[in-house]
């Protein structure tokens, strides 16, 4: 198998999860997913092996009535491979891939020279032949271990065995066919076995290098990164492979250290019955870690100075609602200084993702080049978020459930409660919720390699987990040339 083929065997299935850390993203590849990977790997392996050439073979043989003949077989090319059956198995001993009953078709050029006391001037001839290799079996057994947050691939066993081999000679003397059968049949079979075995070794070495080269973090923006280091060893059952990824957000320049998040319980949601290839389970602590990172980086505050309805940011628009504001600052432009005052509380329920957000909204008036804060309204927002899959990203959309509000301070006199409620409702619906939704659209990258895409994904909720149950599709050969392969990051 070509060096990159075995890379695909496992890296198609999982990408990045040290020590006794807990994993907050779980990846489970079902037997359906393993079959998809197996078929994909075999098809890709065949495409890479076809047209490969075996080493030249030459021998000197004694031919009755002809004398000593030197026969050379060159340009031995594998032209095609057909697979009768294949299987992939997982368990405590590792991952086993076996191809049985395979047939390979080869072409070659032959030439010979011979001389004897009967024919002192010598004889020579050349031509072509085809070879059919049947009942070929190819197998390998590998295991995966966690090594410092990356995967170490261990080759436990491998090999190729050729069953039957037949040669069809095009041209040549009658005695040449028997010479090829008697003297070269075993050598050709051994050459095929050695060539494929060599490809297996090379593929495992390449895959091991690539897996250990995968990043342990993915930079998401100027503030945050996602810890995608492996946690503990992969669990290989008789019908699936399960990996755990740390999955927590960190500051972009932070050193990876254990964080104060705990799972408390095992995974409470399952894709059983959905016949999907993979299940990606995400603990609510992933979202909580994102909330904490962005809050600590002061990223949850912003100045609103532009709106689709720009008139809203002028005191004239507030003339009826807050007459004292217009009276004191007539026709002045305004800003809204919005800041989240504590890390948003994120919880996964059995229906959706809930968010509780505490916000201060400071009304600023712009007068003669000066920013004048005139009032501050505090708001406690309760919202729900429906998770969505866009490409290979987990995104979401906030929907306002309810809010409570009060006047924190004012320099323009007392504001009545109905005024505060009206102002807050308008700001939430036209400014804050749309802004947060625009940020949520950026999404969290799910652990899927470039070149592969989630397909027909379904989202399930079960506190404190959400699960993405999905099939996987291959996007094209372009991505196979992009080694080493990394995660999809939007």
DRENDO-1510 file (C-alpha; in Angstrom, 1 decimal, always signed):
<recs>
REC; n; res; u; v; w
REC; 1; UNK; +0.0; +0.0; +0.0 .
REC; 2; UNK; +1.2; +3.5; -0.8 .
REC; 3; UNK; +2.6; +5.5; +2.2 .
REC; 4; UNK; -0.4; +7.8; +2.4 .
REC; 5; UNK; -2.9; +5.0; +2.2 .
REC; 6; UNK; -2.6; +3.7; +5.8 .
REC; 7; UNK; -2.7; +7.4; +6.9 .
REC; 8; UNK; -6.2; +7.4; +5.6 .
REC; 9; UNK; -7.2; +4.2; +7.4 .
REC; 10; UNK; -7.2; +5.9; +10.8 .
REC; 11; UNK; -6.9; +9.6; +10.2 .
REC; 12; UNK; -10.2; +9.6; +8.2 .
REC; 13; UNK; -11.9; +8.4; +11.3 .
REC; 14; UNK; -10.5; +10.7; +14.0 .
REC; 15; UNK; -8.5; +13.6; +14.8 .
REC; 16; UNK; -7.4; +14.9; +17.8 .
REC; 17; UNK; -7.4; +13.7; +22.6 .
REC; 18; UNK; -3.0; +13.3; +28.4 .
REC; 19; UNK; -2.5; +11.9; +31.8 .
REC; 20; UNK; -5.6; +11.8; +33.9 .
REC; 21; UNK; -7.4; +14.7; +32.2 .
REC; 22; UNK; -11.0; +14.3; +31.3 .
REC; 23; UNK; -12.2; +14.6; +27.8 .
REC; 24; UNK; -15.1; +16.9; +27.0 .
REC; 25; UNK; -15.5; +15.9; +23.3 .
REC; 26; UNK; -16.0; +12.3; +22.5 .
REC; 27; UNK; -15.7; +10.7; +19.0 .
REC; 28; UNK; -17.2; +7.3; +18.5 .
REC; 29; UNK; -16.8; +5.6; +15.1 .
REC; 30; UNK; -19.5; +2.9; +14.6 .
REC; 31; UNK; -19.2; -0.3; +12.6 .
REC; 32; UNK; -20.8; +1.6; +9.7 .
REC; 33; UNK; -18.1; +4.2; +9.9 .
REC; 34; UNK; -15.4; +1.6; +10.1 .
REC; 35; UNK; -16.8; -0.1; +7.0 .
REC; 36; UNK; -16.8; +3.3; +5.1 .
REC; 37; UNK; -13.2; +3.9; +6.1 .
REC; 38; UNK; -12.2; +0.3; +5.1 .
REC; 39; UNK; -13.8; +0.6; +1.6 .
REC; 40; UNK; -12.4; +4.1; +1.1 .
REC; 41; UNK; -8.9; +2.9; +2.1 .
REC; 42; UNK; -9.0; -0.1; -0.1 .
REC; 43; UNK; -10.2; +1.9; -3.1 .
REC; 44; UNK; -7.5; +4.5; -2.5 .
REC; 45; UNK; -4.8; +1.8; -2.0 .
REC; 46; UNK; -5.7; +0.1; -5.3 .
REC; 47; UNK; -5.5; +3.5; -7.1 .
REC; 48; UNK; -2.0; +4.0; -5.7 .
REC; 49; UNK; -0.7; +0.5; -6.3 .
REC; 50; UNK; -1.9; +0.3; -9.9 .
REC; 51; UNK; +0.8; +1.3; -12.4 .
REC; 52; UNK; +3.6; +0.7; -9.8 .
REC; 53; UNK; +6.5; -1.3; -11.1 .
REC; 54; UNK; +8.3; -4.3; -9.5 .
REC; 55; UNK; +12.1; -4.7; -9.6 .
REC; 56; UNK; +13.6; -6.3; -12.7 .
REC; 57; UNK; +14.2; -10.1; -12.4 .
REC; 58; UNK; +16.8; -12.1; -14.3 .
REC; 59; UNK; +18.0; -15.6; -14.2 .
REC; 60; UNK; +20.3; -18.0; -16.1 .
REC; 61; UNK; +18.8; -21.4; -16.8 .
REC; 62; UNK; +20.0; -24.5; -18.7 .
REC; 63; UNK; +17.6; -25.4; -21.5 .
REC; 64; UNK; +17.8; -28.8; -23.2 .
REC; 65; UNK; +19.0; -28.7; -26.8 .
REC; 66; UNK; +19.3; -24.9; -26.5 .
REC; 67; UNK; +22.0; -24.4; -23.9 .
REC; 68; UNK; +22.4; -21.8; -21.2 .
REC; 69; UNK; +19.9; -19.0; -21.5 .
REC; 70; UNK; +19.9; -15.6; -19.7 .
REC; 71; UNK; +16.2; -14.5; -19.3 .
REC; 72; UNK; +15.3; -11.0; -18.1 .
REC; 73; UNK; +11.9; -9.8; -17.0 .
REC; 74; UNK; +11.5; -6.0; -16.9 .
REC; 75; UNK; +8.8; -3.3; -16.7 .
REC; 76; UNK; +6.8; -5.6; -14.4 .
REC; 77; UNK; +3.8; -3.4; -13.9 .
REC; 78; UNK; +0.7; -4.0; -11.8 .
REC; 79; UNK; -2.2; -3.0; -14.1 .
REC; 80; UNK; -5.2; -3.7; -11.9 .
REC; 81; UNK; -6.5; -5.2; -8.7 .
REC; 82; UNK; -9.9; -6.6; -7.9 .
REC; 83; UNK; -11.0; -7.3; -4.3 .
REC; 84; UNK; -13.4; -10.1; -3.6 .
REC; 85; UNK; -13.9; -9.5; +0.1 .
REC; 86; UNK; -12.6; -7.4; +3.0 .
REC; 87; UNK; -13.1; -6.9; +6.7 .
REC; 88; UNK; -12.1; -4.6; +9.4 .
REC; 89; UNK; -12.2; -5.7; +13.1 .
REC; 90; UNK; -11.4; -3.8; +16.3 .
REC; 91; UNK; -10.8; -5.2; +19.7 .
REC; 92; UNK; -8.3; -5.4; +22.6 .
REC; 93; UNK; -5.6; -6.6; +20.2 .
REC; 94; UNK; -5.9; -3.6; +17.9 .
REC; 95; UNK; -7.4; -2.8; +14.5 .
REC; 96; UNK; -7.2; -5.5; +11.9 .
REC; 97; UNK; -7.7; -5.0; +8.2 .
REC; 98; UNK; -7.8; -8.0; +5.9 .
REC; 99; UNK; -8.4; -8.2; +2.2 .
REC; 100; UNK; -9.1; -11.7; +0.9 .
REC; 101; UNK; -9.5; -13.3; -2.5 .
REC; 102; UNK; -7.9; -10.4; -4.3 .
REC; 103; UNK; -6.8; -10.7; -8.0 .
REC; 104; UNK; -4.0; -8.7; -9.5 .
REC; 105; UNK; -3.1; -8.3; -13.2 .
REC; 106; UNK; +0.4; -7.6; -14.3 .
REC; 107; UNK; +2.2; -7.0; -17.6 .
REC; 108; UNK; +5.9; -7.4; -18.3 .
REC; 109; UNK; +8.5; -7.5; -21.0 .
REC; 110; UNK; +10.8; -10.4; -21.5 .
REC; 111; UNK; +14.0; -11.0; -23.4 .
REC; 112; UNK; +16.6; -13.7; -23.5 .
REC; 113; UNK; +19.9; -14.6; -25.0 .
REC; 114; UNK; +21.4; -18.0; -25.2 .
REC; 115; UNK; +24.3; -19.8; -26.7 .
REC; 116; UNK; +25.7; -23.4; -27.0 .
REC; 117; UNK; +28.3; -25.3; -28.9 .
REC; 118; UNK; +25.5; -26.2; -31.3 .
REC; 119; UNK; +24.7; -22.5; -31.9 .
REC; 120; UNK; +28.0; -20.6; -31.5 .
REC; 121; UNK; +26.6; -17.4; -32.9 .
REC; 122; UNK; +23.9; -17.2; -30.1 .
REC; 123; UNK; +20.1; -16.7; -30.2 .
REC; 124; UNK; +18.0; -13.8; -28.7 .
REC; 125; UNK; +14.4; -12.8; -28.7 .
REC; 126; UNK; +12.0; -10.5; -26.8 .
REC; 127; UNK; +8.3; -10.0; -26.2 .
REC; 128; UNK; +5.6; -9.4; -23.6 .
REC; 129; UNK; +3.6; -11.4; -21.2 .
REC; 130; UNK; +0.7; -11.0; -18.8 .
REC; 131; UNK; +0.5; -12.4; -15.3 .
REC; 132; UNK; -2.6; -13.1; -13.2 .
REC; 133; UNK; -2.2; -13.3; -9.4 .
REC; 134; UNK; -5.2; -14.9; -7.7 .
REC; 135; UNK; -6.3; -15.7; -4.1 .
REC; 136; UNK; -4.1; -12.9; -2.7 .
REC; 137; UNK; -4.5; -11.9; +0.9 .
REC; 138; UNK; -3.3; -8.7; +2.5 .
REC; 139; UNK; -3.5; -7.9; +6.2 .
REC; 140; UNK; -2.2; -5.7; +8.9 .
REC; 141; UNK; -2.8; -5.2; +12.6 .
REC; 142; UNK; -2.1; -1.9; +14.3 .
REC; 143; UNK; -2.7; -0.4; +17.7 .
REC; 144; UNK; -3.1; +3.2; +18.9 .
REC; 145; UNK; -1.7; +4.6; +22.1 .
REC; 146; UNK; -1.8; +8.1; +23.6 .
REC; 147; UNK; +1.6; +9.7; +23.7 .
REC; 148; UNK; +1.7; +13.1; +25.2 .
REC; 149; UNK; -1.7; +14.1; +23.8 .
REC; 150; UNK; -1.1; +12.7; +20.3 .
REC; 151; UNK; -1.5; +9.3; +18.9 .
REC; 152; UNK; +1.3; +6.7; +18.6 .
REC; 153; UNK; +0.6; +4.2; +15.9 .
REC; 154; UNK; +2.2; +0.8; +16.5 .
REC; 155; UNK; +2.5; -1.8; +13.7 .
REC; 156; UNK; +1.9; -5.2; +15.3 .
REC; 157; UNK; +1.7; -7.5; +12.3 .
REC; 158; UNK; +1.4; -7.3; +8.5 .
REC; 159; UNK; +1.9; -9.2; +5.3 .
REC; 160; UNK; +0.8; -10.3; +1.9 .
REC; 161; UNK; +0.4; -13.9; +0.6 .
REC; 162; UNK; -0.1; -14.8; -3.0 .
REC; 163; UNK; -2.2; -17.9; -3.8 .
REC; 164; UNK; -2.1; -18.9; -7.5 .
REC; 165; UNK; -0.2; -17.3; -10.3 .
REC; 166; UNK; -0.6; -17.9; -14.1 .
REC; 167; UNK; +1.5; -16.6; -17.0 .
REC; 168; UNK; +0.4; -15.9; -20.5 .
REC; 169; UNK; +3.3; -15.6; -23.0 .
REC; 170; UNK; +2.9; -13.4; -26.1 .
REC; 171; UNK; +5.3; -14.8; -28.7 .
REC; 172; UNK; +8.6; -16.6; -27.9 .
REC; 173; UNK; +9.9; -20.1; -28.3 .
REC; 174; UNK; +7.9; -23.0; -27.0 .
REC; 175; UNK; +10.6; -23.8; -24.3 .
REC; 176; UNK; +10.3; -20.2; -22.9 .
REC; 177; UNK; +6.9; -20.7; -21.4 .
REC; 178; UNK; +8.0; -23.6; -19.3 .
REC; 179; UNK; +11.1; -21.7; -18.2 .
REC; 180; UNK; +9.0; -18.8; -17.0 .
REC; 181; UNK; +6.7; -21.1; -15.1 .
REC; 182; UNK; +9.4; -23.2; -13.5 .
REC; 183; UNK; +12.1; -20.5; -12.9 .
REC; 184; UNK; +10.1; -17.3; -12.4 .
REC; 185; UNK; +6.7; -18.1; -11.0 .
REC; 186; UNK; +7.8; -18.1; -7.4 .
REC; 187; UNK; +10.1; -15.1; -7.9 .
REC; 188; UNK; +7.3; -13.0; -9.3 .
REC; 189; UNK; +4.9; -14.0; -6.5 .
REC; 190; UNK; +7.6; -13.1; -3.9 .
REC; 191; UNK; +8.2; -9.8; -5.6 .
REC; 192; UNK; +4.5; -8.9; -5.4 .
REC; 193; UNK; +4.4; -9.9; -1.7 .
REC; 194; UNK; +7.5; -7.9; -0.8 .
REC; 195; UNK; +6.4; -4.9; -2.7 .
REC; 196; UNK; +3.0; -4.7; -1.0 .
REC; 197; UNK; +4.6; -5.5; +2.4 .
REC; 198; UNK; +7.1; -2.6; +1.9 .
REC; 199; UNK; +4.2; -0.3; +1.1 .
REC; 200; UNK; +2.5; -1.3; +4.4 .
REC; 201; UNK; +5.7; -0.5; +6.4 .
REC; 202; UNK; +6.1; +2.9; +4.6 .
REC; 203; UNK; +2.5; +3.7; +5.1 .
REC; 204; UNK; +2.6; +3.0; +8.9 .
REC; 205; UNK; +5.7; +5.1; +9.3 .
REC; 206; UNK; +4.1; +8.0; +7.4 .
REC; 207; UNK; +0.8; +7.8; +9.3 .
REC; 208; UNK; +2.6; +7.6; +12.7 .
REC; 209; UNK; +4.6; +10.8; +11.7 .
REC; 210; UNK; +1.4; +12.6; +10.6 .
REC; 211; UNK; -0.6; +11.6; +13.7 .
REC; 212; UNK; +2.2; +12.8; +16.0 .
REC; 213; UNK; +2.5; +16.1; +14.0 .
REC; 214; UNK; -1.2; +17.0; +14.4 .
REC; 215; UNK; -1.6; +20.2; +16.5 .
REC; 216; UNK; -2.7; +20.0; +20.1 .
REC; 217; UNK; -4.5; +23.4; +19.8 .
REC; 218; UNK; -6.4; +25.1; +17.0 .
REC; 219; UNK; -6.4; +28.9; +17.0 .
REC; 220; UNK; -9.9; +30.2; +16.5 .
REC; 221; UNK; -9.4; +33.9; +16.5 .
REC; 222; UNK; -7.2; +36.5; +18.2 .
REC; 223; UNK; -8.6; +35.6; +21.6 .
REC; 224; UNK; -9.2; +31.8; +21.9 .
REC; 225; UNK; -7.9; +28.4; +20.9 .
REC; 226; UNK; -9.4; +25.0; +21.2 .
REC; 227; UNK; -7.5; +22.3; +23.0 .
REC; 228; UNK; -7.7; +19.2; +20.7 .
REC; 229; UNK; -5.1; +17.0; +22.5 .
REC; 230; UNK; -6.1; +13.4; +23.0 .
REC; 231; UNK; -7.1; +12.2; +26.5 .
REC; 232; UNK; -6.2; +8.7; +27.6 .
REC; 233; UNK; -5.9; +5.8; +25.1 .
REC; 234; UNK; -8.5; +5.1; +22.4 .
REC; 235; UNK; -11.0; +2.4; +23.4 .
REC; 236; UNK; -11.3; -0.3; +20.8 .
REC; 237; UNK; -14.5; -2.4; +21.2 .
REC; 238; UNK; -15.7; -5.2; +18.9 .
REC; 239; UNK; -17.9; -2.7; +17.0 .
REC; 240; UNK; -16.5; +0.8; +17.4 .
REC; 241; UNK; -13.5; +3.0; +18.2 .
REC; 242; UNK; -13.9; +5.7; +20.8 .
REC; 243; UNK; -11.6; +8.6; +21.4 .
REC; 244; UNK; -11.8; +11.4; +23.9 .
REC; 245; UNK; -10.6; +14.9; +23.2 .
REC; 246; UNK; -9.9; +17.6; +25.8 .
REC; 247; UNK; -12.1; +20.0; +23.9 .
REC; 248; UNK; -11.9; +23.0; +26.2 .
REC; 249; UNK; -11.3; +26.6; +25.1 .
REC; 250; UNK; -8.1; +28.3; +26.2 .
REC; 251; UNK; -6.6; +31.7; +25.8 .
REC; 252; UNK; -4.7; +31.8; +22.5 .
REC; 253; UNK; -1.3; +32.2; +24.2 .
REC; 254; UNK; -2.0; +30.1; +27.3 .
REC; 255; UNK; +0.1; +27.0; +28.1 .
REC; 256; UNK; -2.0; +23.8; +28.1 .
REC; 257; UNK; -2.6; +22.8; +31.7 .
REC; 258; UNK; -5.4; +20.9; +33.4 .
REC; 259; UNK; -8.4; +23.2; +34.0 .
REC; 260; UNK; -11.0; +23.3; +36.7 .
REC; 261; UNK; -13.8; +21.6; +34.7 .
REC; 262; UNK; -15.1; +18.2; +35.6 .
REC; 263; UNK; -17.5; +16.0; +33.7 .
REC; 264; UNK; -19.2; +14.5; +36.8 .
REC; 265; UNK; -20.9; +11.8; +34.7 .
REC; 266; UNK; -20.5; +9.7; +31.6 .
REC; 267; UNK; -22.0; +10.4; +28.2 .
REC; 268; UNK; -25.7; +10.5; +28.6 .
REC; 269; UNK; -26.7; +10.6; +24.9 .
REC; 270; UNK; -26.4; +8.0; +22.3 .
REC; 271; UNK; -26.9; +7.7; +18.5 .
REC; 272; UNK; -27.9; +4.1; +18.8 .
REC; 273; UNK; -30.7; +3.4; +16.3 .
REC; 274; UNK; -29.7; +6.2; +14.0 .
REC; 275; UNK; -27.3; +4.0; +11.9 .
REC; 276; UNK; -24.8; +6.8; +11.5 .
REC; 277; UNK; -21.1; +6.5; +10.9 .
REC; 278; UNK; -19.9; +8.7; +13.8 .
REC; 279; UNK; -21.1; +10.3; +17.0 .
REC; 280; UNK; -19.5; +13.5; +18.2 .
REC; 281; UNK; -20.5; +14.2; +21.8 .
REC; 282; UNK; -19.8; +17.7; +23.3 .
REC; 283; UNK; -20.1; +18.4; +27.0 .
REC; 284; UNK; -21.6; +21.7; +28.2 .
REC; 285; UNK; -18.2; +22.5; +29.8 .
REC; 286; UNK; -16.9; +23.2; +26.3 .
REC; 287; UNK; -19.3; +26.1; +26.1 .
REC; 288; UNK; -18.6; +27.2; +29.6 .
REC; 289; UNK; -14.9; +27.3; +29.0 .
REC; 290; UNK; -15.5; +29.4; +25.9 .
REC; 291; UNK; -17.7; +31.8; +28.0 .
REC; 292; UNK; -14.9; +32.1; +30.6 .
REC; 293; UNK; -12.1; +32.6; +28.1 .
REC; 294; UNK; -13.9; +35.4; +26.2 .
REC; 295; UNK; -15.1; +37.1; +29.3 .
REC; 296; UNK; -11.6; +37.1; +30.9 .
REC; 297; UNK; -10.2; +38.6; +27.7 .
REC; 298; UNK; -12.6; +41.5; +27.8 .
REC; 299; UNK; -14.1; +40.3; +24.5 .
REC; 300; UNK; -17.7; +40.5; +25.7 .
REC; 301; UNK; -18.0; +44.3; +25.6 .
REC; 302; UNK; -18.4; +46.6; +22.6 .
REC; 303; UNK; -19.5; +50.0; +21.5 .
REC; 304; UNK; -22.6; +50.2; +19.3 .
REC; 305; UNK; -22.2; +53.3; +17.1 .
REC; 306; UNK; -23.8; +51.9; +13.9 .
REC; 307; UNK; -27.2; +50.4; +13.3 .
REC; 308; UNK; -29.4; +49.6; +10.3 .
REC; 309; UNK; -31.7; +52.3; +11.7 .
REC; 310; UNK; -29.1; +54.9; +12.5 .
REC; 311; UNK; -31.7; +57.3; +13.7 .
REC; 312; UNK; -32.0; +55.2; +16.8 .
REC; 313; UNK; -28.6; +56.5; +17.9 .
REC; 314; UNK; -29.8; +60.1; +18.1 .
REC; 315; UNK; -31.5; +61.8; +21.1 .
REC; 316; UNK; -34.3; +63.0; +18.7 .
REC; 317; UNK; -35.5; +59.4; +18.4 .
REC; 318; UNK; -35.8; +59.2; +22.1 .
REC; 319; UNK; -37.7; +62.4; +22.5 .
REC; 320; UNK; -41.0; +60.8; +23.5 .
REC; 321; UNK; -39.6; +57.9; +25.4 .
REC; 322; UNK; -37.1; +59.9; +27.5 .
REC; 323; UNK; -38.0; +63.6; +27.1 .
REC; 324; UNK; -35.4; +64.8; +29.6 .
REC; 325; UNK; -32.6; +63.2; +27.5 .
REC; 326; UNK; -33.7; +65.1; +24.4 .
REC; 327; UNK; -34.2; +68.3; +26.4 .
REC; 328; UNK; -30.7; +68.2; +27.9 .
REC; 329; UNK; -29.0; +66.9; +24.8 .
REC; 330; UNK; -31.1; +67.9; +21.7 .
REC; 331; UNK; -30.3; +66.2; +18.4 .
REC; 332; UNK; -27.1; +64.7; +19.7 .
REC; 333; UNK; -25.7; +61.5; +18.4 .
REC; 334; UNK; -25.4; +58.6; +20.9 .
REC; 335; UNK; -23.4; +55.4; +21.5 .
REC; 336; UNK; -24.5; +52.3; +23.4 .
REC; 337; UNK; -21.7; +50.9; +25.6 .
REC; 338; UNK; -22.6; +47.2; +26.1 .
REC; 339; UNK; -20.7; +44.9; +28.4 .
REC; 340; UNK; -21.3; +41.5; +29.8 .
REC; 341; UNK; -20.7; +41.8; +33.6 .
REC; 342; UNK; -20.0; +38.1; +34.4 .
REC; 343; UNK; -19.2; +34.9; +32.4 .
REC; 344; UNK; -22.4; +33.8; +30.8 .
REC; 345; UNK; -23.9; +30.7; +32.4 .
REC; 346; UNK; -24.3; +27.9; +29.8 .
REC; 347; UNK; -26.3; +24.7; +30.4 .
REC; 348; UNK; -27.4; +21.9; +28.1 .
REC; 349; UNK; -30.9; +20.7; +28.7 .
REC; 350; UNK; -32.9; +17.8; +27.1 .
REC; 351; UNK; -34.2; +20.3; +24.5 .
REC; 352; UNK; -31.6; +22.9; +23.8 .
REC; 353; UNK; -28.8; +25.0; +25.2 .
REC; 354; UNK; -29.7; +27.6; +27.7 .
REC; 355; UNK; -27.8; +30.8; +28.4 .
REC; 356; UNK; -28.1; +33.3; +31.2 .
REC; 357; UNK; -26.3; +36.6; +30.5 .
REC; 358; UNK; -25.9; +39.6; +32.7 .
REC; 359; UNK; -25.4; +42.8; +30.8 .
REC; 360; UNK; -24.8; +46.5; +31.5 .
REC; 361; UNK; -26.0; +49.0; +28.8 .
REC; 362; UNK; -24.6; +52.5; +29.2 .
REC; 363; UNK; -26.2; +55.2; +27.1 .
REC; 364; UNK; -23.5; +57.7; +25.9 .
REC; 365; UNK; -24.2; +61.0; +24.4 .
REC; 366; UNK; -21.7; +62.5; +21.9 .
REC; 367; UNK; -21.5; +66.2; +22.4 .
REC; 368; UNK; -18.7; +68.5; +21.1 .
REC; 369; UNK; -16.3; +65.6; +20.7 .
REC; 370; UNK; -16.9; +64.4; +24.2 .
REC; 371; UNK; -18.5; +61.1; +25.3 .
REC; 372; UNK; -20.9; +61.7; +28.1 .
REC; 373; UNK; -22.4; +58.7; +30.0 .
REC; 374; UNK; -25.9; +59.6; +31.0 .
REC; 375; UNK; -27.5; +56.3; +32.2 .
REC; 376; UNK; -26.8; +52.7; +32.9 .
REC; 377; UNK; -29.4; +49.9; +32.6 .
REC; 378; UNK; -28.6; +46.4; +34.0 .
REC; 379; UNK; -30.2; +43.4; +32.3 .
REC; 380; UNK; -30.4; +39.7; +33.2 .
REC; 381; UNK; -31.2; +37.8; +29.9 .
REC; 382; UNK; -32.5; +34.3; +29.6 .
REC; 383; UNK; -32.0; +32.9; +26.1 .
REC; 384; UNK; -32.1; +29.5; +24.4 .
REC; 385; UNK; -29.7; +28.4; +21.7 .
REC; 386; UNK; -30.6; +25.8; +19.0 .
REC; 387; UNK; -27.5; +24.1; +17.8 .
REC; 388; UNK; -26.9; +23.7; +14.1 .
REC; 389; UNK; -24.4; +22.1; +11.8 .
REC; 390; UNK; -22.9; +24.3; +9.1 .
REC; 391; UNK; -20.3; +22.4; +7.1 .
REC; 392; UNK; -18.1; +20.8; +9.7 .
REC; 393; UNK; -18.8; +23.5; +12.4 .
REC; 394; UNK; -21.2; +23.5; +15.3 .
REC; 395; UNK; -23.0; +26.8; +15.3 .
REC; 396; UNK; -26.1; +28.1; +17.0 .
REC; 397; UNK; -28.8; +30.7; +17.0 .
REC; 398; UNK; -29.9; +32.6; +20.2 .
REC; 399; UNK; -33.6; +33.2; +20.9 .
REC; 400; UNK; -34.7; +35.6; +23.7 .
REC; 401; UNK; -36.8; +33.9; +26.3 .
REC; 402; UNK; -37.2; +36.6; +28.9 .
REC; 403; UNK; -35.3; +39.4; +30.6 .
REC; 404; UNK; -35.4; +41.4; +33.8 .
REC; 405; UNK; -34.0; +44.9; +34.1 .
REC; 406; UNK; -33.4; +47.8; +36.4 .
REC; 407; UNK; -31.9; +51.3; +36.3 .
REC; 408; UNK; -28.4; +51.1; +37.8 .
REC; 409; UNK; -27.7; +54.8; +37.7 .
REC; 410; UNK; -28.8; +57.9; +35.9 .
REC; 411; UNK; -27.5; +61.5; +35.3 .
REC; 412; UNK; -30.7; +62.6; +33.6 .
REC; 413; UNK; -33.2; +61.9; +36.4 .
REC; 414; UNK; -35.3; +59.0; +37.3 .
REC; 415; UNK; -36.6; +56.7; +34.5 .
REC; 416; UNK; -39.9; +55.0; +34.9 .
REC; 417; UNK; -39.9; +51.2; +34.7 .
REC; 418; UNK; -42.0; +51.0; +31.5 .
REC; 419; UNK; -39.3; +53.3; +29.9 .
REC; 420; UNK; -36.5; +51.0; +31.0 .
REC; 421; UNK; -38.3; +47.9; +29.8 .
REC; 422; UNK; -39.0; +49.5; +26.4 .
REC; 423; UNK; -35.5; +50.7; +25.9 .
REC; 424; UNK; -34.1; +47.4; +27.0 .
REC; 425; UNK; -36.4; +45.4; +24.8 .
REC; 426; UNK; -35.5; +47.5; +21.8 .
REC; 427; UNK; -31.7; +47.2; +22.4 .
REC; 428; UNK; -31.9; +43.5; +23.0 .
REC; 429; UNK; -33.9; +42.7; +19.9 .
REC; 430; UNK; -32.1; +45.1; +17.5 .
REC; 431; UNK; -28.6; +45.2; +18.8 .
REC; 432; UNK; -27.4; +42.5; +21.3 .
REC; 433; UNK; -29.1; +39.3; +20.2 .
REC; 434; UNK; -28.3; +40.0; +16.5 .
REC; 435; UNK; -24.7; +40.7; +17.4 .
REC; 436; UNK; -24.3; +37.5; +19.5 .
REC; 437; UNK; -25.9; +35.5; +16.7 .
REC; 438; UNK; -23.4; +36.9; +14.2 .
REC; 439; UNK; -20.6; +35.7; +16.5 .
REC; 440; UNK; -22.2; +32.3; +17.0 .
REC; 441; UNK; -22.3; +31.8; +13.2 .
REC; 442; UNK; -18.5; +31.4; +13.3 .
REC; 443; UNK; -19.0; +28.1; +15.1 .
REC; 444; UNK; -16.8; +25.6; +16.8 .
REC; 445; UNK; -14.8; +23.3; +14.5 .
REC; 446; UNK; -15.7; +19.7; +14.9 .
REC; 447; UNK; -12.9; +17.0; +14.7 .
REC; 448; UNK; -13.2; +16.1; +11.1 .
REC; 449; UNK; -10.3; +16.1; +8.7 .
REC; 450; UNK; -10.1; +18.4; +5.7 .
REC; 451; UNK; -11.4; +16.6; +2.7 .
REC; 452; UNK; -14.2; +14.9; +4.5 .
REC; 453; UNK; -17.6; +16.4; +5.4 .
REC; 454; UNK; -20.4; +15.6; +7.8 .
REC; 455; UNK; -23.5; +14.4; +5.9 .
REC; 456; UNK; -27.1; +14.2; +7.1 .
REC; 457; UNK; -26.2; +15.2; +10.6 .
REC; 458; UNK; -28.7; +15.0; +13.4 .
REC; 459; UNK; -28.4; +16.8; +16.8 .
REC; 460; UNK; -29.6; +15.2; +20.1 .
REC; 461; UNK; -29.7; +16.7; +23.5 .
REC; 462; UNK; -29.3; +15.0; +26.9 .
REC; 463; UNK; -28.1; +17.0; +29.9 .
REC; 464; UNK; -25.2; +17.8; +30.0 .
REC; 465; UNK; -24.2; +16.6; +26.5 .
REC; 466; UNK; -25.2; +17.3; +23.0 .
REC; 467; UNK; -24.5; +14.7; +20.3 .
REC; 468; UNK; -24.0; +15.1; +16.6 .
REC; 469; UNK; -24.9; +11.8; +14.8 .
REC; 470; UNK; -23.7; +11.9; +11.2 .
REC; 471; UNK; -22.5; +10.1; +8.2 .
REC; 472; UNK; -19.3; +11.2; +6.5 .
REC; 473; UNK; -18.6; +11.9; +2.8 .
REC; 474; UNK; -15.4; +12.3; +0.9 .
REC; 475; UNK; -15.0; +15.6; -0.9 .
REC; 476; UNK; -12.3; +14.8; -3.5 .
REC; 477; UNK; -8.7; +13.8; -4.2 .
REC; 478; UNK; -7.3; +17.4; -3.8 .
REC; 479; UNK; -7.2; +17.0; +0.0 .
REC; 480; UNK; -5.3; +13.8; -0.1 .
REC; 481; UNK; -2.3; +15.7; -1.4 .
REC; 482; UNK; -2.4; +18.1; +1.6 .
REC; 483; UNK; -0.2; +16.2; +4.0 .
REC; 484; UNK; +0.1; +16.5; +6.9 .
REC; 485; UNK; -3.7; +17.0; +7.3 .
REC; 486; UNK; -5.2; +19.2; +9.9 .
REC; 487; UNK; -8.6; +20.0; +11.2 .
REC; 488; UNK; -11.1; +22.1; +9.4 .
REC; 489; UNK; -11.1; +25.6; +10.9 .
REC; 490; UNK; -13.5; +28.3; +9.9 .
</recs>
